[in-house]
């Protein structure tokens, strides 16, 4: 462990993050909403703190070890959430407490979308823009962005990229150089954001709402500038554009890269994970739409549009809403919420356990059933036509086991704070899967739960965003041995 090197990196990245305060300052000036002072003070705090971390260690230059990568990744998310909370505390509206501000900041950066704020329609434009911007920065991972910058500063980036990238197969790179990989991801990310914003604007959103919602859509975040979320716009066109970009953003970005470079869409169909993901969505939409139509919860045409939007929103872990699905009839709230546990594809901005893991667990289950009939048979697990190494299967099962244990532990802790069973279960699920809205007391927002529960759920959001192992590895004694 190189603590001096860690301090230097955190200082540099915090000074870079301070630039995130400048766009809200511009927005505050344009709309004259009184938010300029809060963001100006936050900018100064970020710059000075980053400088104080960097300056004493400025001459310390070494290659990052794997352990350093894990430490920097975790510390940077915590530091960002801490310093990102200052505008939310310093601004008169919403004027959050430290706990609420940290929760909101971390929820934005992890693209969870769980909020403690009500009355969004009355917030200053600068605060609304800042919340959306936090999700956009967190969407592809600020660490991946930093990977494109760190090499220019004499700091290696592969360890950070591996710690941050979601999914079980982290060593596959789009380009030979890690810097080029990070840049390629961000070019795609930026292109999708611009396209989404244009789509929203052409569908009738104001320029401000279009930009803000494009940030949250492509990031699979779910924050909105209105309490009614996407339902505020009451527009079929807006909903369909949102559905399209939620699905696109929940697909592995390496597929977007390859398809763009080779100018063909065939790779989406050839990818087993994408086919499995789309199959899940289609089946869930059919079940939900039929149930809503037969129970006459909505007129038939509206039942299908509601089913499509809410299934895609929850399954991709975005968390936008056009209605409160927690009040839907029968088993539908539980069905939709369960989809978030699967989440998006690996290498996407989606949360959850990732589709590829669930596909491998499904295939492993089938293999074990076949082994009952053919005990001596050698039955490889294949994704497409390629056999999957047993080491990857072991890692997937290891992740699944630790995920379940962690989930149960967090739920018990929430129950100890006084929350009811449904609220505790759904709150942990919504936060560890980076979904946002839950059931029970957290169906609308998290403002009414106690502070202890908010800190527990903050830990759940971080565990989910960094896929559990990146955080838990720091608690193993071997990690700290020389």
N, C-alpha and C positions, 0 to 999 in steps of 0.2 A: 504493500500500500504506500502510495506517495501522497501524503496529505497536503504537502506544499503544492504539488502539481494540481491536485484537486481544487485547492483554493484559487490557484491561478486561472484554471478553466472556468470555475464558477464566476469569478470576477469578470472575465471577458464576456461570458454569455449573459450575465446580468446587465452589463453595460449595453450589450446588443439589444436585450429585451427592453431596456428603457426607451428604445425608439418606438415601441408599441404604444407609448403614451402620446406620441405626436399626432397621429390621425384623429384621436378623440379631441385633442386640443383644437384642431382645425374644425371639426364638427361643432364643437362648442362655440367657436367664433362665428361660424356660418349661421347657426340657429340662435346665437346669443342666449343660451340656455343656463348660463351661470356655472357651467361645469369646468371652465378653463382653469380656475385656481386649484381645484382638487387634483387635476391631471398634471399641472405644472409642478406642484409640490411633490407628487408621486414620481415624476420624471427626475427631479433633483435627488430624491431619496435613492432611487434606483442607480443613478449614475455614480453618486458619491459612495454608496455601499459597494458597488461593483469595483470601483477604483480602489477602495481600501482593501478589498480581498485580493485584487490583482497586483497592486504595486509592490508589496513586500516579496512576492514570489515571481516577479516579472522575468527574472533571469533564469528561472528553473525550467529547463527544457529536457524532457525525456519522453520516450514512447509510452503510451498508455498500456498498462497490462489489462488482462481481462477483468481482474478484480477492481482496478481503477475505473473501468468502464461501467461496471455495475454501480459502484459508489457514486460516480458523477451523475449517472442517469437518475438514480433515486433522489440524490440531493438537489439536482437541478429542478425536478418537478416540485419538490417541497419548497425550494427557495422561490421558484416562480409563483407558486400559489400564494406564498407569504407576501411577496412584494407586489404581486398582482392584485392583492386585496386592498391596498392602500386607497385607490380612488373610490372604492365602494364605501370605505369608512369615512374618508375625508369629505365626500360630497354630502351636502345637506339632504339631498334626495337621491338614493334611499337612506343614507346615513346608517349603515348596518353596524352591528356590533362586530367585534373581532372574529368571534366564532362564525357568525353568519357570512361575513365578508370572505373569510378563508374558505368556507364551504362553497360559496358561489364561485369564487375564483378557481378553485380546484375542479369544480363541476364543469366549468367552462373549458379549462385546459385539457381535461381528460375526455372532453366531448360527451359527458354524461347527460347534461341537460336537466339535472335536478336543481330546482330553484327554491329559494326561501323568500323570494320577492313577489309581492302581489301589487296590483295597480300599475302594470307595465305601461299601459297607455298614457299614464301621467308622468312617467320618468323623463328626465332630460334626454335629448337625442344623443348626447355624447356618452352617457352611461349605457344607453341601449346599444349604440354602435360598439362600445368597448366590450360588452358581454359577447356580442356576436364575433368580434375579432379574436377574443380569447379562444373560442371554439375553432375558428379557422386556423389559428396558429397551432393549436393542439392536434388538429385533425390528422395531419400526416406525421406529426411528431416534431416538436421544435428541435429535438436532438438530431433528426435526420437533416433538417435544415442546417444545423450547426456542423454537420459532417462535411458539408460543402464549403464551409468557412474555415474550420479548424486546421486543415492542412496548410492553408496560407499563413496560419499563425504558428506553424511549427509543431502542431499537435496531431498525432495520428487519430483517425476516426473510426476504424473498423469495429473496435470494441463497443463504442457508443451505438453504432448502427445495429449491431447484433442484439444489444440489450433492449433497444427500442422497438425493433421491427416485430410486428405481430405474426404469430403462426408458428408451426412446429418445424418448418424447413427454412431456417434462417440463413443458411450459407449460400443460397442461390441468389446470384446477382444479375442484374439486367445488363450491366456493362462490366468490363474487366476492372475498371478503377472505381473505388468506392465513392469518390467525389463525383464522378460522372453519373453513377447510379442515383445519388441523392438529387443531383440537378435534374436528371430525367424525370424522377418522381414529382419534383416540384413544378416542372414545366407542364406536366399532365394535370397536376392538381390545379394550377393557376388557369389553364385553358378550360377545364371543367367549370371552375368558379365563374369565369367571365361568361361562358356560354349559358350557365344557369341564370346569372343575373340578367342577361339580355332576354332570356325566355320569360322570366318573371315580369320584367318591365313591359315587354310586348303584350303580355297577358293582362296588363292593367294595374300592376303594382306601381307605387311611386318609385322614383329612383332610389331613395333612401331605403325603403322596405325591400326592394329587389336586391340591392347589394347586401344588406344585412341577412336576408334569408338565404341568399346564395352561399354566404359564409357557413351558415349552420347546416344547410342541406348537403353540400359537398363534404363537409367535415363529419357528417352523420351525427350532428350535435343535438339539435332539437330546440335550442333557445329561439324565442321569437320576440318581436317588438310589441306584441299584443297579447293580452291575457287569453284571448280566444284562439291563439296560435294561427294556423293556416285557415281555420274556420272563420276567422275575422273577415277574410276577403270574399267568402261565399261565391267562389268562382270555380267552375269545373275545369277551366283551362289551367288555372294556377295549380289545382290539385294534381292534374295529369302531368304537368311539367315537374312538379315536386316528386311524384312517384317515379318518373323516369330517372331523374338524377339521384334519388335515393338508391335505386337499384344499381345504377352505374357505379356509384361511389362505394357500394358494398361488394363489388367484384374486385378481384385481385388486380392491383395496378400494374403488375408485370404483364398481364394480358392486354391492358390498354396500350402499354408501351410497344409490345410486339405487333399488335394489330395496327397501330399507327405507323410503325416503322415499315411494315411489309404491306400496308395498304389493303388489308383484307379483314373481314369479320369472322373468318372460318375458325380462328383460334378460340373464340368464345364457345363455339359449339363443340369443339374437340376437347375442351377442358372438362374433366369429370366433376370437379368441384363446382364449377359454374352451372353445369346441367343439374346437379343434385340440388343446388341452391334454388334455381328457378323452379324445379319440380316441387320443392317444399312450399314456395310462394303460391304456385298455382293450386295445389291441393288445399292449402289453408284458405285461400280466397274462395274457392268453391264451397268448402264446408261452411265458412262464415257467411257468405252471401246467401246460401240456401237456408241457413238457420234464421237469419234476419228477415228473409222474405217469408218463410213459412210461419214465423211467429208474429208477422205483421208489425214488427218494430218500426219499419219504415215502408213507404211505398216501394214497389219492387225495383224500379229503376234506381232510386236513391239507396236502397239496401245494397246493391252491387257496388255502387261508387263508394259508399262508406266502407264496405268490406275491403275493397281493393286498397283504399288509402290507409286504413288503420292496420291491416295485415302487413303491408310493406313498411309502414312507419315503425311498427313494433319489431318485426322480424329483422329489419336492418339495424335495430337499436337506435334509430333516429329520435323518436319520441315526439314528433309533431302530432297535432291532433286536429280533427275537424268535428270531433264529438268525444264524449267521455265514455270510452269503451268499458270502463269499470262498472258501468250501469247496464250494460247489455245483458240480454236474457240468457238463462241456462248456463252452460259451461264456457261460453265464449270468452269472458275475461281471463279465465285460467288458461284456455287454449292459446289466446294471443300472447299472454305474458310468457308462457312456456317457450314460444318461438324465440324470444330474446336470449334464451340460454344457448341456442344454437348460434345466433348472431350472423355476422357477415363472413365473407371469405377471408382467408389468410392474405396478408399483404394489402388489405383494404383499410378504409377508415372506420369500418364497423367494429362493434364490440362483441361480447359473447365469447363462447368457447371456440368459435370458428367452425365453419362448415366442414373443412377438410378433416378436422379432428373427429367430428361426429360421423363423417363418412368412413373413416378408418375404424372407428369403434364398431360401427354397423358391420363392416366387412370382417372384422375380427370375430364378432359374435357369430356370423354365418360360418366362419371357418371352424369355430369350436363345435358348432352343431354338426358339421360334416365329419369332424374328427370322431364324434360318437359313433358314426356309422363306419368310418374307415380309420381306425386308430393308428395304423402304420403309414398312412398316406402323408406325403409332403405337399402341403397346400399353401402356395405362396399367396400373399395379399398383394393385389395389383391396383394401382390407380391409373386408369387408362390401360396401356399395355406394359407399363413399367412396374416391376415388382418393388414393393416398399421394403427397405431394410428392417430387420427385426428391431434394431436400435431405435428407429423412429416410432415403431409400434409401442415399444416399452416406454418411450418418452411421452407418448400420447396418453397411455394408461396412467403413467405417473402423474401427469398434469391433471387428468380427470380425478384421480384419487385425492390429490392435494386440494383441488378445487372444491370437492364435496366436503372434505374435512374443514377447510377454511370457511365455507358457506355456513355449515352447521355451527361452527364456533362463533361467527359473527352474529348469527341469528340468536343464539343463546344470550350473547352479550346485550343485544337489543331488547330481548325479553326482560332481562334484569333491570333495564332502565324504565320499565313500566309500559312499553308498547304492547298492543295486542298481537296475537299470533299472525293474523293476516297481514297487518301492517309491517311487522318485523320481517316476515318471510319475503314479502314483495319489495320492501325497502332494500334489503340486502341484494335481492335479485336484480333490482333496477340499478343499483349502484355498482355492483361487481361486474355486471354485464354492460355497464355504461349506457343504460337505456334512458333513465330519467324518471318518467312518471311510473308510479306503482299502483297499489290498490289500498283500500282502507283509508287511513288518515293521510297517506302520501299520494293519493290519486291526483290531486290538483297541485299541491306544492308541499315543501318540507318545512315551512315556516312555523308550524304549530308543534313540532316535536321538540323534545328537550335537547339541551346543548350536548349532553353526553352522547346521545344517539347520533347527533350530527358529526361528532368527532369519529365515532365508530364507522359511520357511513363514509366519511372522508377517507379513512383507511381502506374501505372496500373499493371506492372509486380508484384509488391509486393502485391497489392490487390488481384490479381488473384491467386498467390501462396498460400496466407493465407486465401483465400476464403472470402474476403471482410469484413465479420462481425468481424473477429479477429482484423482487423485494425480499422474499424469504431467505435467499442465499446469504444475505447480510447477517442473518441471525444464527448461522451455523458457525460453531467455534473454529472450524478449519479455515474459514474465510479470513480470520484475523491472525492466523499463524504466519510467521515469516517464512 
